[in-house]
Structure formats: C-alpha cells, structure tokens
Amino acid sequence: MPATKHEVQSFDCHPIPGAQPPSLLITVSGQVTHGLGPSANPHTTQPRVVEGHPRVFSQTFILVPDPTAPPTKPGEVAKYYIVADALRFVG
C-alpha cells in the first residue's frame, strides 16, 4: 500500500441526541496525496497517473459510544467506534 499524506482543511463534529454520551457525526474535508508526490510522477505523454497528485476528498462518519467499555471516570473520554463511514473524492 502506498504512503499517503492527508491535509485536513476543515472538520466539524455534531452530537446526535438520544444517548449519553451522544453519538457523533463527523465531517472532514481536505486533500490527500497517495505515493511519493508529484515529483515522483514527472509530466509525460503517458496516460494520466493519479498517484502522486493531491486529490480533494470529503469524508463523513458516525461514531457511537462503545456500550461494552468499562464505565468512565469523571473527566475521562468515552470509548467510541465507527458505525458508518463514507469517503468521496471530489476532484
């Protein structure tokens, strides 16, 4: 699997009511580069290669509290796991 470099440009988190602690809706957008970067893929007349060039992405996922995790102490963060994840390359 090639190396990746993610540059997060924005993120947002919204609680989903109905549980305590609440589930969380997370949205993230930015750029990701797969491989060694543009310098590893010089401009040629060959077919366009996406690897090494930044791509804009948008990702949305939902985190839900882990009901099997031991009770948290005051001030301790609850344990969460990902229940849904959607990734889209925008450009």
RAGIDA-V408547 format. One line per field, one symbol per residue. psi: psi as a letter, one per 30 degrees, with the letter a starting at -180 (. if undefined). burial: I if it has 9 or more other C-alpha atoms within 8 Angstrom, else O. A space follows every 50 residues. Layout:
# RAGIDA-V408547
psi=???
burial=???
This chain:
# RAGIDA-V408547
psi=kllljkjkfllkkkkjlfljlllkjkkklakkkkafleffilkaglkkke kfkkkklkkklkkkkjffklkllkfkklkllkfkkkkkke.
burial=OOOOOOOIOOIOOOOIOOOOOIIIIIIIIIIIIIIIIOOOIOOOOOOOOO IIIIIIIIIIIIIIIIOOOOOOOOOOOOOOOIOOIOOOOOO
